[in-house]
Structure formats: structure tokens, C-alpha cells
């Protein structure tokens, strides 16, 4: 006898006070059973305000950690503890090496202000918090970097080089990427305002100038809208760049006859308005880890709660949670 996963999920949510959370990039079958949907920080904040003791988070690992950090009283489970490739590019030791890189090139540690993109492990957020730094999202990075510069310190931005470079460019600042040469010379942090770790989103690297040229030639009046995790050359050649929520707002506010090609994860673009909205890629830009979670996985996770044997529970040690939360709270304090 086959199981009606959707019906069973709805039943268990009601009977056991469980909130199912789904990120925008999740496959449709999972996204549709989410009680709370959105981008990473929005999800964490709404989970914090939610009354249910159980959270089943459909996303990638650092997102489940963020909920646990800002709402430690919650029991947070993930159907798949999928790993964001960008978040895996940096850990505590790589962060320490990045700080040391700057110190060895003449910048005292006390003159470094680290800022980490929310797409990072709790350990990295914790180290950033201990150094007086803070977290940012793609929607508030401009504001966070701008505020950070008021300290007079050098900004160490981790882990996404593209996000750091794009916001530096938009602010008229000089950036450099650790370990990357420009004009045959190694990055010199003393000459830059924003020093970026060499991490990136593999999905947002799929978009190319050829893709933009293709759409502009096919539809001369088309608009190009991309996520700031794209390469700086792509952002500069576009008409709009914004976070997930900002892209949704931008597209929804366009006249329905206005064509737009969007450079971000496929599932999100596919759920935008049906008419005159295109994916800015010749291939399917689908995040493999975000798409690991299936409806059956969600069902089995809720069933584990019902059976009294919770699976894939997120645990963050007290020290890490304390400083990661401080880094998050510093961001939230900036209006």
C-alpha cells in the first residue's frame, strides 16, 4: 500500500506541533509543504518567532545551524543535512589562515574586521564574532560593509569572493582576492579596502557573458537580473543585481509584457511569473545539494519525531553558538 506523503506530513505537523521550513531553492514538491518559506536569514528569524518546538528544515546545513544558533530552545531536524559547496570552502582553520595572511602582509590583527556571508558554517561565524565581526546577507551586504568601514579597519570578507567584490565595486572601493594575482601581482591587502576569501557559489558561476549576449540579441529590449553571487563581469553587464527576495520583487513589479532573463537557481526562477521570464543559462542552473531533499525524506523526518527517534538533529556546541549568535545579532542591530 503506497503512502500519501503529503497527507501524512500535514497530519503529523498538526498532531506533533512541527513547523516545516523550506528554502526558495528546494524542489517544488518540498517547497509546497513548507509552512515557512523564504531565503536563509528570513527563515531563521521566522523560526525564532514561531511557537512550535519542532522545526524540520529543508535546505542546507548552515541554514539549520542558523536556526539553532538564534533559537537554541528549538529542536531542529533536517531531512538531508545537505552541504552548501560555498560554505564548505571555508572552515575555522582556513579563516585563521586568511587572518594570518593579512597579518604577515603588515595589517595588525586588531585592524581587521571580518564579515562573513550567512552562507558559512557556525564555526566560522563564531570566529568572526570573537574578532568583533558580524554576519551579512546578500540583501544587506552593502549596508554591513558600509558600516564596517566606519571602524577604519580593513574588511576581511568570507567566503564568497564574488559577493565581496560586487559590493566593493558598487561602493567605489578597491578589493582583492587572497591567493589570486592581478596583472601578475599577488593580492596586496594593504592596497585594498575589502579583502576577499577565494570562495564562490558553483551554481552562480554557470552564468556567462555569452548567455547575456544571446538574450540581448534575441530580445533587444530584455532586462537581465542576476544574483550578486555571480561573477563581477556578469553583474556589471546586467540591468539589476539583488538577493533572492530582491530578485523576486524586481521581477514581480515589471510590466507583464517586459521580458526578463534571471541569473539564479533554477527552481526559484521556475516559480516566478510564467510569462516573459527566462533562465539566464544554456544549462539548468540547479543547486545539487538543495535538490537532495525529497518529499519522502520530509515524511521520514516527521515520522522519526512521531516515533520518538528523531533523526538528523542539528547540534551546535555552547561556545560556538554564543559567538555565532553575537555575530548575527551585530548584523540585526544595524538598521
N, C-alpha and C positions, 0 to 999 in steps of 0.2 A: 504494500500500500504506500503510495507516494505521499510525502508531507507537503502541505501547503505552507511553505516557509513564511510568506508574507503574513498570513493569518496567524500563525503561531508566534511570530515576532510581535505582532500587535497585542496578542493575548498576554504574553509574558511581560511586555512593557507595562501593561496596566496592573497585572497581578503582583509584580515584584518591584514596582517603583523604579524602573530603569529608563534612563534617557539615552536614546541612540543619537549619536552625533556623526555627521558626515561632511567631509570637506568637499568643496566645489569640484575637485578633480576626480572624485570617485565615480565609478561606472553608474549608469542610470538606475539599475535595479537596487543598488545600495543607497544612492542619494535619495531615492524616493521614500525610503523607510526612515529617514533621519527626522528626528524631532527638532533638532537644531542643525542648520546648515550655514555654511559661510566659509571665510578664509581663516587662517590659523589662529590669529590673535582674537578675532571676533568670537570664534568658537570657545576658546579658553575663558574669555570674560563672561560669555553667556552661560557656560557650565558652572562658573563660580556662583552665579546668581540663581541657578536652578536649584530647586528644593530636593530633587531625588538624590538618594545616597549613592546610587549606582550610575556610572557612565560607561557606555560601550562606544568607544571612539573609533570611527572608521577613517583612517588617514595613515600618516607615517609616524614613526616612533617619537620624534621630538615634539610632535603635537600633543600626544598623550602625556608626555613628561610635563609640558607647559600647564596642562590642566592640573596635574598632581602637585606641581610647584605652587600655583596660586590658590588651589583649593585642596589642601592636604587631607581634609576630612573626608574627601570623596574616595570611593573605591573605583578605580579607573581600569577598565579592561579594553584590550584591542583584539578584534577578530584576527588580524595579522599584525605582528609588530614589524611592519614593513619599514625599510630603511631608506630615507631620503639620501640619494647619492651625494648631493652637495653637503649635507650635514656630516656625512661620513668622511669627507675630505679633510676635516679638522677635528682633532681631539685635544685633550689637555696638553699633551707633550708638544704637538705642533703649534699650539698657541704660545707656549713658553718659548719655543724656538723663534717664533716671529718677534716676540718682545726682545729676545736676546739679539736678534738680527739688527734691530733698531739701536739697541744699546751699544753694540760693537761698532756702529757707524756714527757714534757721537751724540746720541739722544738719550739723556738720562731716563731711567725708568719712570721717575716721578713726573717727567714731562710728556708722558704718553697717556692718552685717553683712549681706551679700547671701546669700540662699539661693535656688537655682534648682531647680525641679522637673526631674526627669530628662528630661521632655518638652521639651527645648531643644537648640539647636544646640551643637556643640562650642565654637564661638567664644564663646558666652555662658557656658558652663561655665568656659572658660579665664579670662574676665574676672572671674568670680566667684571663682575660685581665686586670682587675683592680688590680690584685695582681702581675702583671708583668709577668704572664704566657703566654702560647701560645697553639695553636691547633696542632694536628698531624693527619696523616692518617696512615693506615696500611702499606702503601708503604714507608713512611718516618719516622716512629716512632723511628727507630734505630738512625737516624741522629739527630732527635729532642731531644731525651733523652740524647744522647751523648753530644750535645751542651748545654743542660740544666745543666748537671753535671759540666760543666766548671765553673758554678757560685759558686760551693762549697755548694749549698743548697740541702736539701732533696727534692726529686721529689715526689709530690702527683699526682698520675696518675688516672684519672677518664674517663669514668665509667667502662671500660672493664678490669676486673682483669686478664683475660687470655692474652690479648694483652700486658699489662704491665709486667706480669710475663715472657711471652715468650721472650720479648725483653731484659729484665733483664738477663734471662738465657743465651741468645745469646751473651751478653756483659760480662759475668762472674760476674754479680752483684747480690747482695742479695736483695730479695724482700719479702714483707709480705702483707697480705690482711687484711684490717680493719675488726675486728669482727670475724676473723677466727683463730682458735687455731692450732698450730703446735706442735706436741709432748706434748700435754696437756697444752701448754702455749699460752697466747694471743699474738697477733702480737705486737712486740715492735718496733715502728718506729725509735728509736734511733739506733737500730742494723741493719737497712735496708737502702739500697740506694734508692729503689723505693717502695713507699707505695701505694698500690692499693685499690681503692674503690671496693666493692664486687658486681660488675655488670657483666653481661655476655650476649652473644647472644644465644637465645634459639635454633636457628637452628644449630649453630656450636657446641652446646653441644650434638647433636644427634650422632656424630661420636665416635666410641668406639674402644678400642684395639682389641675387638673381630672382628670388621669389618676389621681391618688391617690384623689380623691373617688369617681370612678367605681368603682374596685375595692373601696373600703371599703363603698360602698353595695351593691354586688353580692354581696360576700362579707364580712359583718361581722367575721369572725374572721381575715381575711387579714393577713399581715405584709408590710410594704413595706421592701425593702432596696435601697439606692442607692449609687452611687459618689460619693466626695466631690468629683468634678469637677462635680457637679450644683449648681445654684443653691442658696444657703443656705436659701431658703424651702422647697425640696424636701427637703433634708437634715433640717431641723427638723421637718418633717411626717412623716418616715419612722421606722420602728422600728429600723433598723440602717443604718449607713453604713460602707463599708470598701473597701479596694483590690480589685483583680481577684481575687487569691488569697484575700483575706479573705471576699469575697462567695461564692466557690466553697465555702469551708469552712463558712460560715454556712448556706448552703442545704443542703449535703450532710448537715449534722448535725441538720437539722429532722426531726421525725416525718414519714413519707411522706404522711400524711393532712393535714398542715399546708399550707395554701395560702400561696404567697408570690409577690408581683409584684416583679420585679427591674428596676431602672433602670440599665442599662448597655448596651454594644454588643450588637446582636442575635445575632451568631454565637456569642458566649460564652454568652448566656442559652439559646440553642437547644441547646447541648451540655450544659447542666445536666440534672439529673434530669428525666425525661419527665413524671412525674405531678405535678399541682398546682403547676406553675411557670409563671408568666406574664411576658410582656414588658410593662413599665410604660409603654405608649405606644399611641396610636391609629394611629401610623405606624410604619414599620420603621426603628428607630434603627441603621442600618448605616453604619459608617465607610467613606466612598467611597475614601479613599486606601489603607486597609488591604485593601480588596477589589479593588485593581487587579491584584494578583499572581494569575496563573492557573497551573495545572499545566503548561501548555505553557511558560510563562515559566521555571518552575523547571527543566524539562528543557533548554531552550535555554541556560540559565546553566551547568548542569553540562556540557553539550556543548561550551561555549566553553572550559572547563578542559581537557576531553579533547582538543580540537583545538589546544591551546596558544595560544589567543587569548582570554584572559579578558575578560569584559565587565562593565561597571558596578562596577568595583572601588572600594572606599572608601579614600580617601587623606586623612589629616589631617596638617598640617604640624607640625614638631617642637615649635615654641613652643606652639601651641595644644594639642597632645596632652599636653605636660608639665604645663601648669597645669590643664587639664581633668581630668587624672588625679589631680592633687593634691586638687582639689575633691571628686572621687569617693572618694579614699582617706580624706579627713577624715570623710566620712559613714560609711564602713565601719568606721572606728575607734571610732565611738560604739555601744556595746552596749546 
